[in-house]
Amino acid sequence: QVQLQESGPGLVKPSETLSLTCTVSGDSISGYYWSWMRQPPGKGLEWIGYIYYSERTKYNPSLKSRLSISGDTSKHQFSLKLSSVTAADTAVYYCARANLALFKDAFDIWGQGTMVTVSS
Amino acid sequence: SYELTQPPSVSVSPGQTASITCSGDKLGDKYTCWYQQKPGQSPVVVIYENNKRPSGIPERFSGSNSGNIATLAISGTQPMDEADYYCQAWDSSTVAFGGGTKLTVL
């Protein structure tokens, strides 16, 4: 079955760039929509952005100026880079898949999430 | 950006029906899905395309969507249903989540 696994540093200094990778097993990133979400401690879910058709992207307007999402089909991975981070970027970061041919709206598969703390 | 509004909390007695609302401008014109999230776990889809249940989700979960409001209903609520619930919809190729509702079963 398809599984997603986030990886990356758990601690990032303020003003630096947060970098995370999602490794997809059991599927290719050439199809579907592959997304990043985050959840600050004790708060709700926030959509960050997605990549589809391996290279096209769509970003949350509130993060667009600091955000980059890219894909590597050969490694079955897609990545997130968020620059100039502050404490407000501290959150659990999830990667997830939307198969809009199967579910026209939902992200049906999620990674387990990885906690990223922004602190000096 | 598109906004979805949920009540922060809903309480229900075991065996009763819990209803959680999600409001947004012309939400009924869009598909809405719902996620259940338990502490320390990733979200799980319980309703998609307004009223469809994924395989493995109990029949007591149902959904509706009309006008500006989507509703998740849980009939015969069980203690295991205590969790946070999030609505989600797409708008102009972007994704919006509601703020989440904590369902307490007591």
gemmi code that builds the backbone of each chain (N, CA, C; Angstrom):
import gemmi

chains = {
    "A": [
        ("GLN", (0.850, -1.189, 0.000), (0.000, 0.000, 0.000), (0.887, 1.240, 0.000)),
        ("VAL", (0.310, 2.377, -0.329), (1.052, 3.625, -0.406), (1.329, 4.148, 0.994)),
        ("GLN", (2.577, 4.543, 1.204), (2.960, 5.129, 2.481), (3.801, 6.385, 2.244)),
        ("LEU", (3.637, 7.358, 3.139), (4.396, 8.604, 3.057), (5.190, 8.772, 4.347)),
        ("GLN", (6.417, 9.251, 4.215), (7.267, 9.451, 5.381), (8.005, 10.767, 5.267)),
        ("GLU", (7.763, 11.654, 6.238), (8.451, 12.939, 6.289), (9.817, 12.778, 6.951)),
        ("SER", (10.774, 13.576, 6.501), (12.085, 13.573, 7.138), (12.695, 14.964, 7.040)),
        ("GLY", (13.571, 15.258, 8.008), (14.234, 16.553, 8.026), (14.586, 16.955, 9.441)),
        ("PRO", (15.293, 18.074, 9.588), (15.705, 18.538, 10.921), (14.518, 18.859, 11.805)),
        ("GLY", (14.644, 18.527, 13.077), (13.583, 18.834, 14.019), (13.740, 20.209, 14.654)),
        ("LEU", (14.897, 20.829, 14.431), (15.165, 22.134, 15.025), (15.785, 23.038, 13.963)),
        ("VAL", (15.214, 24.218, 13.802), (15.708, 25.193, 12.832), (15.846, 26.540, 13.542)),
        ("LYS", (16.901, 27.253, 13.231), (17.111, 28.565, 13.862), (16.269, 29.637, 13.179)),
        ("PRO", (15.853, 30.636, 13.932), (15.108, 31.749, 13.325), (15.905, 32.380, 12.192)),
        ("SER", (15.197, 32.788, 11.154), (15.709, 33.420, 9.932), (16.305, 32.414, 8.947)),
        ("GLU", (16.464, 31.163, 9.364), (17.025, 30.171, 8.455), (15.912, 29.503, 7.631)),
        ("THR", (16.320, 28.529, 6.809), (15.375, 27.847, 5.925), (15.036, 26.456, 6.441)),
        ("LEU", (13.753, 26.204, 6.542), (13.243, 24.899, 6.947), (13.150, 24.023, 5.699)),
        ("SER", (13.758, 22.832, 5.763), (13.734, 21.917, 4.612), (13.246, 20.543, 5.047)),
        ("LEU", (12.228, 20.048, 4.379), (11.676, 18.735, 4.666), (11.496, 17.952, 3.371)),
        ("THR", (11.571, 16.640, 3.494), (11.367, 15.748, 2.352), (10.302, 14.722, 2.701)),
        ("CYS", (9.459, 14.410, 1.742), (8.467, 13.358, 1.890), (8.814, 12.237, 0.916)),
        ("THR", (9.046, 11.055, 1.449), (9.361, 9.901, 0.615), (8.102, 9.052, 0.442)),
        ("VAL", (7.783, 8.780, -0.813), (6.573, 8.046, -1.153), (6.943, 6.609, -1.514)),
        ("SER", (6.359, 5.669, -0.828), (6.573, 4.260, -1.171), (5.274, 3.673, -1.697)),
        ("GLY", (5.405, 2.890, -2.769), (4.230, 2.250, -3.325), (3.492, 3.063, -4.360)),
        ("ASP", (4.062, 4.184, -4.794), (3.388, 5.039, -5.762), (4.415, 5.936, -6.449)),
        ("SER", (4.007, 6.528, -7.539), (4.843, 7.501, -8.231), (4.274, 8.889, -7.985)),
        ("ILE", (5.166, 9.881, -7.915), (4.659, 11.243, -7.727), (4.294, 11.890, -9.048)),
        ("SER", (4.390, 11.122, -10.126), (4.056, 11.693, -11.433), (2.567, 12.005, -11.549)),
        ("GLY", (1.760, 11.266, -10.815), (0.331, 11.521, -10.819), (-0.109, 12.046, -9.469)),
        ("TYR", (-1.311, 12.439, -9.358), (-1.939, 12.890, -8.123), (-1.382, 14.244, -7.668)),
        ("TYR", (-1.929, 14.706, -6.569), (-1.520, 15.962, -5.950), (-0.830, 15.611, -4.633)),
        ("TRP", (0.374, 16.123, -4.474), (1.176, 15.812, -3.294), (1.362, 17.100, -2.504)),
        ("SER", (0.896, 17.065, -1.270), (0.741, 18.319, -0.537), (1.491, 18.313, 0.790)),
        ("TRP", (1.733, 19.505, 1.260), (2.258, 19.715, 2.617), (1.193, 20.462, 3.424)),
        ("MET", (0.989, 20.010, 4.653), (0.154, 20.679, 5.634), (0.956, 20.830, 6.916)),
        ("ARG", (0.519, 21.716, 7.784), (1.161, 21.837, 9.087), (0.137, 22.106, 10.170)),
        ("GLN", (0.548, 21.852, 11.401), (-0.347, 22.022, 12.544), (0.465, 22.502, 13.732)),
        ("PRO", (0.370, 23.790, 14.073), (1.061, 24.301, 15.273), (0.547, 23.588, 16.507)),
        ("PRO", (1.359, 23.486, 17.542), (0.939, 22.783, 18.756), (-0.389, 23.306, 19.297)),
        ("GLY", (-1.339, 22.397, 19.470), (-2.631, 22.757, 20.032), (-3.552, 23.516, 19.090)),
        ("LYS", (-3.170, 23.641, 17.816), (-3.975, 24.409, 16.863), (-4.434, 23.546, 15.690)),
        ("GLY", (-5.088, 24.176, 14.737), (-5.681, 23.455, 13.631), (-4.739, 23.237, 12.458)),
        ("LEU", (-5.272, 22.571, 11.440), (-4.503, 22.253, 10.243), (-4.424, 23.460, 9.300)),
        ("GLU", (-3.279, 23.613, 8.672), (-3.090, 24.667, 7.674), (-2.493, 24.053, 6.418)),
        ("TRP", (-3.111, 24.324, 5.290), (-2.564, 23.870, 4.017), (-1.389, 24.764, 3.627)),
        ("ILE", (-0.268, 24.154, 3.217), (0.925, 24.912, 2.841), (1.019, 25.045, 1.320)),
        ("GLY", (0.869, 23.924, 0.616), (0.966, 23.944, -0.831), (1.050, 22.534, -1.384)),
        ("TYR", (1.016, 22.417, -2.717), (1.123, 21.091, -3.321), (1.879, 21.137, -4.635)),
        ("ILE", (2.314, 19.980, -5.060), (2.945, 19.784, -6.356), (2.145, 18.724, -7.100)),
        ("TYR", (1.950, 18.922, -8.397), (1.236, 17.936, -9.197), (1.888, 17.846, -10.560)),
        ("TYR", (1.671, 16.693, -11.200), (2.341, 16.388, -12.453), (3.852, 16.591, -12.307)),
        ("SER", (4.358, 16.299, -11.144), (5.786, 16.288, -10.812), (6.444, 17.654, -10.719)),
        ("GLU", (5.848, 18.691, -11.316), (6.565, 19.974, -11.324), (5.667, 21.201, -11.161)),
        ("ARG", (4.381, 21.034, -11.376), (3.510, 22.200, -11.218), (3.173, 22.368, -9.743)),
        ("THR", (3.094, 23.601, -9.293), (2.884, 23.866, -7.870), (1.778, 24.888, -7.633)),
        ("LYS", (1.226, 24.828, -6.442), (0.262, 25.810, -5.982), (0.544, 26.034, -4.511)),
        ("TYR", (0.609, 27.296, -4.116), (1.009, 27.617, -2.751), (-0.095, 28.384, -2.016)),
        ("ASN", (-0.079, 28.239, -0.690), (-0.922, 29.078, 0.158), (-0.445, 30.528, -0.011)),
        ("PRO", (-1.345, 31.436, -0.386), (-0.924, 32.821, -0.616), (-0.199, 33.440, 0.582)),
        ("SER", (-0.562, 33.011, 1.785), (0.050, 33.612, 2.975), (1.499, 33.171, 3.162)),
        ("LEU", (1.927, 32.121, 2.470), (3.290, 31.612, 2.611), (4.087, 31.712, 1.316)),
        ("LYS", (3.422, 32.101, 0.247), (3.996, 32.016, -1.091), (5.364, 32.658, -1.230)),
        ("SER", (5.564, 33.803, -0.578), (6.821, 34.539, -0.750), (8.013, 33.817, -0.113)),
        ("ARG", (7.756, 32.852, 0.763), (8.849, 32.153, 1.464), (8.937, 30.684, 1.091)),
        ("LEU", (8.101, 30.239, 0.183), (7.868, 28.813, 0.002), (8.346, 28.289, -1.340)),
        ("SER", (8.873, 27.069, -1.320), (9.199, 26.366, -2.550), (8.935, 24.878, -2.348)),
        ("ILE", (8.201, 24.272, -3.272), (7.948, 22.827, -3.246), (8.449, 22.248, -4.554)),
        ("SER", (9.198, 21.172, -4.463), (9.762, 20.541, -5.651), (9.616, 19.027, -5.563)),
        ("GLY", (9.778, 18.362, -6.697), (9.646, 16.920, -6.734), (10.806, 16.248, -7.430)),
        ("ASP", (11.086, 15.018, -7.045), (12.120, 14.199, -7.677), (11.487, 12.843, -7.956)),
        ("THR", (11.046, 12.637, -9.195), (10.329, 11.407, -9.524), (11.227, 10.188, -9.399)),
        ("SER", (12.518, 10.351, -9.680), (13.432, 9.199, -9.636), (13.606, 8.684, -8.211)),
        ("LYS", (13.482, 9.578, -7.244), (13.638, 9.192, -5.840), (12.287, 8.992, -5.141)),
        ("HIS", (11.187, 9.206, -5.870), (9.854, 9.109, -5.259), (9.747, 10.051, -4.059)),
        ("GLN", (10.219, 11.261, -4.248), (10.219, 12.229, -3.157), (9.702, 13.586, -3.626)),
        ("PHE", (9.133, 14.322, -2.709), (8.881, 15.740, -2.933), (9.297, 16.490, -1.670)),
        ("SER", (9.675, 17.754, -1.861), (10.322, 18.490, -0.783), (9.705, 19.859, -0.571)),
        ("LEU", (9.914, 20.356, 0.641), (9.422, 21.663, 1.068), (10.598, 22.494, 1.546)),
        ("LYS", (10.647, 23.727, 1.111), (11.611, 24.685, 1.652), (10.846, 25.937, 2.043)),
        ("LEU", (10.983, 26.329, 3.291), (10.330, 27.526, 3.819), (11.418, 28.420, 4.407)),
        ("SER", (11.576, 29.589, 3.827), (12.674, 30.458, 4.220), (12.270, 31.447, 5.309)),
        ("SER", (13.278, 32.061, 5.900), (13.085, 33.133, 6.890), (12.099, 32.733, 7.977)),
        ("VAL", (12.329, 31.581, 8.575), (11.366, 31.061, 9.543), (11.410, 31.847, 10.858)),
        ("THR", (10.271, 31.837, 11.536), (10.137, 32.416, 12.864), (9.477, 31.379, 13.769)),
        ("ALA", (9.304, 31.753, 15.029), (8.668, 30.833, 15.974), (7.260, 30.441, 15.516)),
        ("ALA", (6.623, 31.298, 14.754), (5.272, 31.003, 14.258), (5.247, 29.830, 13.276)),
        ("ASP", (6.411, 29.432, 12.787), (6.481, 28.295, 11.866), (6.689, 26.973, 12.605)),
        ("THR", (6.775, 27.031, 13.921), (6.872, 25.815, 14.724), (5.575, 25.023, 14.597)),
        ("ALA", (5.694, 23.759, 14.193), (4.490, 22.966, 13.932), (4.862, 21.524, 13.630)),
        ("VAL", (3.854, 20.666, 13.642), (3.991, 19.347, 13.035), (3.708, 19.509, 11.550)),
        ("TYR", (4.614, 19.048, 10.726), (4.463, 19.150, 9.281), (4.094, 17.777, 8.726)),
        ("TYR", (3.028, 17.755, 7.934), (2.546, 16.524, 7.309), (2.679, 16.609, 5.788)),
        ("CYS", (3.003, 15.489, 5.170), (2.817, 15.391, 3.736), (1.610, 14.477, 3.489)),
        ("ALA", (0.938, 14.691, 2.372), (-0.297, 13.959, 2.104), (-0.550, 13.879, 0.602)),
        ("ARG", (-1.368, 12.888, 0.225), (-1.709, 12.677, -1.180), (-3.193, 12.942, -1.423)),
        ("ALA", (-3.497, 13.636, -2.513), (-4.878, 13.769, -2.969), (-5.002, 13.058, -4.311)),
        ("ASN", (-5.821, 12.027, -4.334), (-6.129, 11.321, -5.579), (-7.510, 11.798, -6.005)),
        ("LEU", (-7.547, 12.886, -6.755), (-8.818, 13.530, -7.062), (-9.681, 12.716, -8.018)),
        ("ALA", (-9.094, 11.673, -8.620), (-9.902, 10.776, -9.447), (-10.695, 9.828, -8.557)),
        ("LEU", (-10.168, 9.581, -7.359), (-10.831, 8.675, -6.421), (-11.718, 9.450, -5.449)),
        ("PHE", (-11.121, 10.422, -4.794), (-11.849, 11.321, -3.899), (-11.723, 12.713, -4.505)),
        ("LYS", (-12.813, 13.314, -4.875), (-12.728, 14.597, -5.595), (-12.256, 15.743, -4.706)),
        ("ASP", (-12.123, 15.496, -3.400), (-11.763, 16.602, -2.533), (-10.731, 16.261, -1.467)),
        ("ALA", (-10.635, 14.999, -1.066), (-9.906, 14.684, 0.157), (-8.476, 14.219, -0.077)),
        ("PHE", (-7.665, 14.445, 0.949), (-6.322, 13.891, 1.002), (-6.450, 12.534, 1.693)),
        ("ASP", (-6.283, 11.472, 0.916), (-6.633, 10.153, 1.428), (-5.493, 9.465, 2.167)),
        ("ILE", (-4.257, 9.877, 1.907), (-3.120, 9.259, 2.573), (-2.229, 10.345, 3.148)),
        ("TRP", (-1.875, 10.178, 4.421), (-1.064, 11.149, 5.142), (0.171, 10.464, 5.713)),
        ("GLY", (1.259, 11.232, 5.824), (2.395, 10.757, 6.575), (2.115, 10.858, 8.067)),
        ("GLN", (3.039, 10.386, 8.862), (2.859, 10.401, 10.315), (3.122, 11.769, 10.910)),
        ("GLY", (3.738, 12.650, 10.124), (4.027, 13.986, 10.606), (5.393, 14.070, 11.261)),
        ("THR", (6.012, 15.241, 11.166), (7.293, 15.475, 11.813), (7.265, 16.839, 12.491)),
        ("MET", (7.707, 16.865, 13.745), (7.688, 18.117, 14.512), (8.912, 18.945, 14.169)),
        ("VAL", (8.687, 20.205, 13.824), (9.771, 21.138, 13.567), (9.639, 22.313, 14.530)),
        ("THR", (10.685, 22.564, 15.259), (10.721, 23.669, 16.211), (11.677, 24.736, 15.706)),
        ("VAL", (11.218, 25.973, 15.716), (12.075, 27.098, 15.335), (12.530, 27.782, 16.615)),
        ("SER", (13.812, 27.684, 16.886), (14.359, 28.243, 18.114), (15.866, 28.386, 17.980)),
        ("SER", (16.396, 29.394, 18.646), (17.840, 29.581, 18.637), (18.512, 28.761, 19.728)),
    ],
    "B": [
        ("SER", (-8.308, 34.667, 0.709), (-8.374, 33.217, 0.751), (-9.727, 32.764, 1.303)),
        ("TYR", (-10.101, 31.552, 0.930), (-11.408, 31.042, 1.311), (-11.418, 30.627, 2.771)),
        ("GLU", (-12.454, 30.989, 3.493), (-12.519, 30.694, 4.923), (-13.639, 29.716, 5.247)),
        ("LEU", (-13.329, 28.757, 6.090), (-14.306, 27.806, 6.609), (-14.363, 27.957, 8.121)),
        ("THR", (-15.583, 28.029, 8.655), (-15.768, 28.280, 10.083), (-16.459, 27.100, 10.751)),
        ("GLN", (-15.864, 26.612, 11.828), (-16.429, 25.531, 12.629), (-16.562, 25.985, 14.080)),
        ("PRO", (-17.511, 25.403, 14.816), (-17.562, 25.687, 16.259), (-16.355, 25.043, 16.923)),
        ("PRO", (-15.766, 25.702, 17.918), (-14.567, 25.140, 18.563), (-14.834, 23.812, 19.268)),
        ("SER", (-16.035, 23.652, 19.805), (-16.309, 22.444, 20.565), (-17.775, 22.039, 20.452)),
        ("VAL", (-17.990, 20.741, 20.538), (-19.327, 20.148, 20.570), (-19.290, 19.017, 21.595)),
        ("SER", (-20.325, 18.952, 22.415), (-20.434, 17.865, 23.392), (-21.650, 17.016, 23.069)),
        ("VAL", (-21.530, 15.721, 23.332), (-22.636, 14.803, 23.052), (-22.602, 13.675, 24.068)),
        ("SER", (-23.756, 13.166, 24.417), (-23.831, 12.004, 25.301), (-23.688, 10.730, 24.479)),
        ("PRO", (-23.105, 9.706, 25.058), (-22.966, 8.438, 24.326), (-24.317, 7.942, 23.815)),
        ("GLY", (-24.323, 7.483, 22.562), (-25.549, 6.974, 21.968), (-26.386, 8.022, 21.260)),
        ("GLN", (-26.102, 9.287, 21.515), (-26.840, 10.373, 20.865), (-26.169, 10.763, 19.542)),
        ("THR", (-26.810, 11.680, 18.831), (-26.273, 12.154, 17.550), (-25.520, 13.455, 17.738)),
        ("ALA", (-24.291, 13.470, 17.243), (-23.482, 14.694, 17.261), (-23.521, 15.330, 15.883)),
        ("SER", (-23.672, 16.634, 15.865), (-23.651, 17.371, 14.597), (-22.588, 18.463, 14.670)),
        ("ILE", (-21.734, 18.489, 13.667), (-20.672, 19.487, 13.588), (-20.842, 20.242, 12.274)),
        ("THR", (-20.917, 21.554, 12.355), (-21.144, 22.358, 11.164), (-19.859, 23.006, 10.667)),
        ("CYS", (-19.896, 23.336, 9.400), (-18.777, 24.006, 8.721), (-19.405, 25.004, 7.758)),
        ("SER", (-19.108, 26.275, 7.933), (-19.739, 27.276, 7.082), (-18.715, 28.000, 6.221)),
        ("GLY", (-19.141, 28.304, 4.997), (-18.309, 29.036, 4.061), (-19.165, 29.586, 2.940)),
        ("ASP", (-18.687, 30.622, 2.306), (-19.445, 31.265, 1.248), (-19.738, 30.297, 0.102)),
        ("LYS", (-21.005, 30.060, -0.171), (-21.442, 29.154, -1.246), (-20.763, 27.789, -1.132)),
        ("LEU", (-20.607, 27.324, 0.102), (-19.938, 26.043, 0.320), (-20.686, 24.902, -0.369)),
        ("GLY", (-21.995, 25.028, -0.463), (-22.793, 23.992, -1.093), (-22.468, 23.779, -2.566)),
        ("ASP", (-21.774, 24.735, -3.175), (-21.372, 24.602, -4.575), (-20.065, 23.844, -4.721)),
        ("LYS", (-19.463, 23.502, -3.586), (-18.171, 22.796, -3.600), (-18.331, 21.436, -2.931)),
        ("TYR", (-17.379, 20.565, -3.159), (-17.297, 19.329, -2.393), (-16.629, 19.636, -1.053)),
        ("THR", (-17.159, 19.036, 0.000), (-16.568, 19.171, 1.334), (-16.246, 17.796, 1.880)),
        ("CYS", (-15.097, 17.682, 2.510), (-14.742, 16.428, 3.171), (-14.462, 16.710, 4.640)),
        ("TRP", (-14.408, 15.658, 5.408), (-14.210, 15.748, 6.856), (-13.115, 14.780, 7.297)),
        ("TYR", (-12.292, 15.248, 8.236), (-11.243, 14.421, 8.805), (-11.481, 14.281, 10.310)),
        ("GLN", (-11.108, 13.116, 10.820), (-11.061, 12.879, 12.259), (-9.588, 12.812, 12.638)),
        ("GLN", (-9.240, 13.500, 13.717), (-7.866, 13.449, 14.198), (-7.858, 13.201, 15.698)),
        ("LYS", (-7.246, 12.111, 16.101), (-7.086, 11.797, 17.521), (-5.706, 12.243, 17.971)),
        ("PRO", (-5.524, 12.489, 19.278), (-4.248, 13.024, 19.769), (-3.043, 12.210, 19.314)),
        ("GLY", (-2.049, 12.914, 18.781), (-0.816, 12.269, 18.359), (-0.902, 11.507, 17.062)),
        ("GLN", (-2.061, 11.596, 16.370), (-2.235, 10.850, 15.132), (-2.453, 11.789, 13.949)),
        ("SER", (-2.269, 11.250, 12.769), (-2.534, 12.007, 11.547), (-4.033, 12.020, 11.265)),
        ("PRO", (-4.501, 13.018, 10.538), (-5.928, 13.057, 10.181), (-6.328, 11.870, 9.316)),
        ("VAL", (-7.583, 11.457, 9.477), (-8.153, 10.361, 8.695), (-9.455, 10.851, 8.078)),
        ("VAL", (-9.632, 10.585, 6.788), (-10.865, 10.985, 6.111), (-12.025, 10.138, 6.619)),
        ("VAL", (-13.110, 10.797, 7.046), (-14.297, 10.052, 7.449), (-15.460, 10.298, 6.478)),
        ("ILE", (-15.449, 11.438, 5.809), (-16.447, 11.754, 4.796), (-15.744, 12.475, 3.647)),
        ("TYR", (-16.052, 12.094, 2.406), (-15.548, 12.817, 1.254), (-16.702, 13.097, 0.294)),
        ("GLU", (-16.485, 14.057, -0.597), (-17.528, 14.448, -1.556), (-18.871, 14.642, -0.866)),
        ("ASN", (-18.851, 15.388, 0.208), (-20.024, 15.810, 0.985), (-20.640, 14.709, 1.846)),
        ("ASN", (-20.812, 13.505, 1.290), (-21.623, 12.523, 1.991), (-21.198, 11.080, 1.758)),
        ("LYS", (-19.981, 10.854, 1.274), (-19.532, 9.493, 1.004), (-18.550, 9.041, 2.086)),
        ("ARG", (-18.647, 7.783, 2.450), (-17.760, 7.227, 3.464), (-16.700, 6.352, 2.822)),
        ("PRO", (-15.419, 6.594, 3.180), (-14.375, 5.674, 2.692), (-14.570, 4.288, 3.284)),
        ("SER", (-13.972, 3.317, 2.638), (-14.006, 1.960, 3.152), (-13.445, 1.918, 4.571)),
        ("GLY", (-14.171, 1.246, 5.446), (-13.697, 1.099, 6.816), (-14.259, 2.114, 7.790)),
        ("ILE", (-14.922, 3.141, 7.290), (-15.530, 4.148, 8.175), (-16.943, 3.681, 8.518)),
        ("PRO", (-17.275, 3.668, 9.807), (-18.596, 3.166, 10.226), (-19.757, 3.947, 9.627)),
        ("GLU", (-20.876, 3.262, 9.462), (-22.067, 3.870, 8.862), (-22.641, 4.999, 9.711)),
        ("ARG", (-22.264, 5.048, 10.982), (-22.813, 6.108, 11.837), (-22.301, 7.497, 11.446)),
        ("PHE", (-21.265, 7.552, 10.589), (-20.769, 8.832, 10.094), (-21.503, 9.186, 8.789)),
        ("SER", (-22.061, 10.398, 8.747), (-22.733, 10.850, 7.540), (-22.475, 12.336, 7.346)),
        ("GLY", (-22.711, 12.806, 6.109), (-22.463, 14.209, 5.826), (-23.497, 14.784, 4.892)),
        ("SER", (-23.623, 16.091, 4.928), (-24.502, 16.811, 4.019), (-23.882, 18.164, 3.729)),
        ("ASN", (-24.344, 18.778, 2.647), (-23.773, 20.079, 2.263), (-24.780, 20.816, 1.404)),
        ("SER", (-25.210, 21.978, 1.875), (-26.186, 22.766, 1.124), (-26.078, 24.226, 1.521)),
        ("GLY", (-26.283, 25.092, 0.552), (-26.206, 26.516, 0.861), (-24.802, 26.905, 1.276)),
        ("ASN", (-24.687, 27.430, 2.474), (-23.385, 27.840, 2.993), (-22.863, 26.931, 4.104)),
        ("ILE", (-23.552, 25.815, 4.348), (-23.209, 24.984, 5.490), (-23.086, 23.503, 5.121)),
        ("ALA", (-21.980, 22.927, 5.534), (-21.801, 21.479, 5.482), (-21.896, 20.955, 6.912)),
        ("THR", (-22.436, 19.749, 7.036), (-22.630, 19.171, 8.355), (-22.124, 17.737, 8.402)),
        ("LEU", (-21.380, 17.450, 9.448), (-20.967, 16.079, 9.754), (-21.842, 15.601, 10.900)),
        ("ALA", (-22.486, 14.475, 10.714), (-23.321, 13.897, 11.764), (-22.775, 12.534, 12.158)),
        ("ILE", (-22.774, 12.312, 13.446), (-22.349, 11.009, 13.974), (-23.504, 10.485, 14.814)),
        ("SER", (-24.168, 9.450, 14.316), (-25.303, 8.894, 15.042), (-24.829, 7.791, 15.979)),
        ("GLY", (-25.513, 7.645, 17.085), (-25.098, 6.627, 18.054), (-23.647, 6.813, 18.463)),
        ("THR", (-23.298, 8.049, 18.813), (-21.903, 8.398, 19.107), (-21.309, 7.498, 20.178)),
        ("GLN", (-20.090, 7.050, 19.932), (-19.386, 6.190, 20.871), (-18.204, 6.932, 21.480)),
        ("PRO", (-17.762, 6.496, 22.648), (-16.599, 7.158, 23.270), (-15.390, 7.203, 22.343)),
        ("MET", (-15.227, 6.219, 21.468), (-14.094, 6.202, 20.557), (-14.172, 7.305, 19.491)),
        ("ASP", (-15.325, 7.952, 19.374), (-15.482, 9.036, 18.397), (-14.964, 10.367, 18.928)),
        ("GLU", (-14.597, 10.397, 20.201), (-14.056, 11.634, 20.776), (-12.748, 11.973, 20.071)),
        ("ALA", (-12.697, 13.142, 19.451), (-11.563, 13.527, 18.607), (-11.780, 14.957, 18.117)),
        ("ASP", (-10.798, 15.457, 17.391), (-10.953, 16.720, 16.666), (-11.419, 16.404, 15.251)),
        ("TYR", (-12.324, 17.227, 14.742), (-12.845, 17.038, 13.385), (-12.625, 18.314, 12.576)),
        ("TYR", (-12.144, 18.123, 11.346), (-11.855, 19.246, 10.461), (-12.608, 19.090, 9.144)),
        ("CYS", (-13.230, 20.166, 8.700), (-13.778, 20.177, 7.352), (-12.719, 20.744, 6.416)),
        ("GLN", (-12.876, 20.414, 5.141), (-11.904, 20.883, 4.145), (-12.592, 20.967, 2.782)),
        ("ALA", (-12.242, 21.989, 2.038), (-12.790, 22.174, 0.697), (-11.732, 22.807, -0.195)),
        ("TRP", (-11.950, 22.696, -1.499), (-11.086, 23.324, -2.475), (-11.760, 24.588, -3.011)),
        ("ASP", (-10.945, 25.631, -3.222), (-11.463, 26.861, -3.808), (-10.407, 27.436, -4.738)),
        ("SER", (-10.740, 27.556, -6.006), (-9.793, 28.117, -6.979), (-8.428, 27.443, -6.893)),
        ("SER", (-8.446, 26.133, -6.853), (-7.238, 25.296, -6.817), (-6.438, 25.419, -5.530)),
        ("THR", (-6.953, 26.131, -4.544), (-6.302, 26.150, -3.235), (-7.148, 25.343, -2.256)),
        ("VAL", (-6.548, 25.015, -1.138), (-7.180, 24.142, -0.152), (-7.457, 24.939, 1.117)),
        ("ALA", (-8.648, 24.775, 1.648), (-9.016, 25.454, 2.886), (-9.454, 24.426, 3.923)),
        ("PHE", (-8.994, 24.616, 5.148), (-9.430, 23.810, 6.272), (-10.248, 24.684, 7.225)),
        ("GLY", (-11.232, 24.081, 7.849), (-11.892, 24.746, 8.955), (-10.976, 24.714, 10.166)),
        ("GLY", (-11.319, 25.520, 11.158), (-10.479, 25.632, 12.342), (-10.484, 24.421, 13.249)),
        ("GLY", (-11.408, 23.501, 13.004), (-11.479, 22.292, 13.812), (-12.499, 22.382, 14.927)),
        ("THR", (-13.106, 21.246, 15.233), (-14.081, 21.130, 16.316), (-13.685, 19.973, 17.208)),
        ("LYS", (-13.566, 20.252, 18.497), (-13.265, 19.183, 19.447), (-14.578, 18.552, 19.888)),
        ("LEU", (-14.753, 17.280, 19.568), (-15.953, 16.556, 19.976), (-15.674, 15.832, 21.281)),
        ("THR", (-16.480, 16.161, 22.288), (-16.378, 15.512, 23.588), (-17.581, 14.608, 23.781)),
        ("VAL", (-17.332, 13.373, 24.154), (-18.404, 12.410, 24.399), (-18.476, 12.174, 25.904)),
        ("LEU", (-19.536, 12.671, 26.520), (-19.634, 12.553, 27.973), (-21.044, 12.265, 28.448)),
    ],
}
model = gemmi.Model(1)
for chain_id, residues in chains.items():
    chain = gemmi.Chain(chain_id)
    for i, (resn, *xyz) in enumerate(residues, 1):
        res = gemmi.Residue()
        res.name, res.seqid = resn, gemmi.SeqId(i, " ")
        for name, pos in zip(("N", "CA", "C"), xyz):
            atom = gemmi.Atom()
            atom.name, atom.element = name, gemmi.Element(name[0])
            atom.pos, atom.b_iso = gemmi.Position(*pos), 0.0
            res.add_atom(atom)
        chain.add_residue(res)
    model.add_chain(chain)
structure = gemmi.Structure()
structure.add_model(model)
structure.setup_entities()
